[in-house]
């Protein structure tokens, strides 16, 4: 299976709400899911992070708006920082203060935009 088809498979899944009471993903699970994404990094085993560069503010804002639409549809909301020519997305599951499968699903959906 190619990397693109793996990402597509993950992107076709649905985020599942987490209300806590479950542990964050372990290193093995994180590594497996991370291999299905493009250019995301795991920071301190706690969150996913990816940066995008654009030639202007308008294109940065357009990505932020598309991410917002996906996040609302999934009920899973990333932290987004943006400005002229840049967007930085941080994803983790707040209820467990770490990473869940839904974080990787949302990242794959963002990659598919």
C-alpha positions as CSV (number, residue, x, y, z in Angstrom):
1,X,0.0,0.0,0.0
2,X,1.4,3.4,-0.9
3,X,1.8,6.3,1.5
4,X,-1.0,8.2,-0.3
5,X,-3.4,5.3,0.0
6,X,-2.6,4.9,3.7
7,X,-3.2,8.6,4.4
8,X,-6.4,8.4,2.4
9,X,-7.6,5.4,4.5
10,X,-6.9,7.3,7.7
11,X,-8.6,10.4,6.3
12,X,-11.7,8.4,5.5
13,X,-12.2,7.5,9.2
14,X,-14.3,9.5,11.6
15,X,-13.1,11.3,14.7
16,X,-14.5,9.8,17.9
17,X,-15.2,12.1,20.8
18,X,-13.0,11.4,23.8
19,X,-14.3,12.3,27.3
20,X,-11.3,11.1,29.1
21,X,-10.8,8.0,31.2
22,X,-8.5,6.4,28.5
23,X,-4.7,6.7,28.3
24,X,-3.0,8.6,25.5
25,X,-1.5,6.5,22.8
26,X,1.8,4.9,23.5
27,X,5.0,5.3,21.4
28,X,4.4,2.2,19.3
29,X,0.8,3.4,18.3
30,X,2.1,6.9,17.7
31,X,4.8,5.6,15.4
32,X,2.4,3.5,13.4
33,X,-0.1,6.4,12.9
34,X,2.6,8.9,12.2
35,X,3.8,6.8,9.4
36,X,0.5,7.4,7.7
37,X,0.8,11.2,7.7
38,X,2.8,13.6,5.6
39,X,5.3,15.9,7.4
40,X,3.7,16.0,10.8
41,X,5.9,15.8,13.8
42,X,5.1,14.5,17.3
43,X,6.3,16.9,20.0
44,X,7.2,15.3,23.3
45,X,4.9,12.4,22.7
46,X,2.1,14.9,23.5
47,X,0.8,16.6,20.3
48,X,1.1,16.7,16.5
49,X,2.4,19.8,14.8
50,X,2.7,20.9,11.2
51,X,3.6,24.2,9.6
52,X,2.6,25.5,6.2
53,X,4.1,28.4,4.2
54,X,2.3,30.6,1.8
55,X,3.1,33.7,-0.3
56,X,0.5,35.9,1.3
57,X,-2.0,36.4,4.1
58,X,-5.0,35.5,2.0
59,X,-3.8,31.9,1.3
60,X,-2.9,31.4,4.9
61,X,-6.4,32.5,5.9
62,X,-8.0,30.3,3.3
63,X,-6.3,27.2,4.8
64,X,-7.3,28.2,8.3
65,X,-11.0,28.4,7.1
66,X,-10.8,25.0,5.4
67,X,-9.3,23.5,8.5
68,X,-12.0,25.1,10.6
69,X,-14.7,23.5,8.4
70,X,-13.2,20.0,8.7
71,X,-12.7,20.5,12.5
72,X,-16.4,21.5,13.0
73,X,-17.6,18.5,10.9
74,X,-15.4,16.1,12.9
75,X,-16.1,17.7,16.3
76,X,-12.4,17.7,16.9
77,X,-10.7,21.1,17.1
78,X,-7.0,21.9,16.6
79,X,-5.1,24.9,17.8
80,X,-4.2,27.1,14.9
81,X,-1.8,29.9,14.8
82,X,-1.5,31.9,11.6
83,X,-0.3,35.2,10.1
84,X,1.1,36.6,6.9
85,X,2.4,33.6,4.9
86,X,2.2,31.0,7.6
87,X,-0.1,28.5,9.4
88,X,0.9,26.3,12.3
89,X,-1.5,23.5,13.4
90,X,-1.2,21.7,16.7
91,X,-3.5,18.8,17.5
92,X,-4.0,16.7,20.6
93,X,-6.9,15.4,22.7
94,X,-7.4,17.8,25.5
95,X,-9.6,15.3,27.6
96,X,-6.6,13.0,27.9
97,X,-3.8,15.6,27.6
98,X,-2.1,13.6,24.9
99,X,-2.6,11.9,21.5
100,X,-5.5,9.7,20.5
101,X,-6.4,8.1,17.2
102,X,-8.7,10.9,16.4
103,X,-5.8,13.3,16.3
104,X,-4.2,11.4,13.5
105,X,-7.5,11.1,11.7
106,X,-7.9,14.9,11.8
107,X,-4.3,15.4,10.7
108,X,-4.9,13.1,7.7
109,X,-8.1,15.0,6.8
110,X,-6.1,18.3,6.9
111,X,-3.5,16.7,4.6
112,X,-6.2,15.9,2.2
113,X,-7.4,19.5,1.8
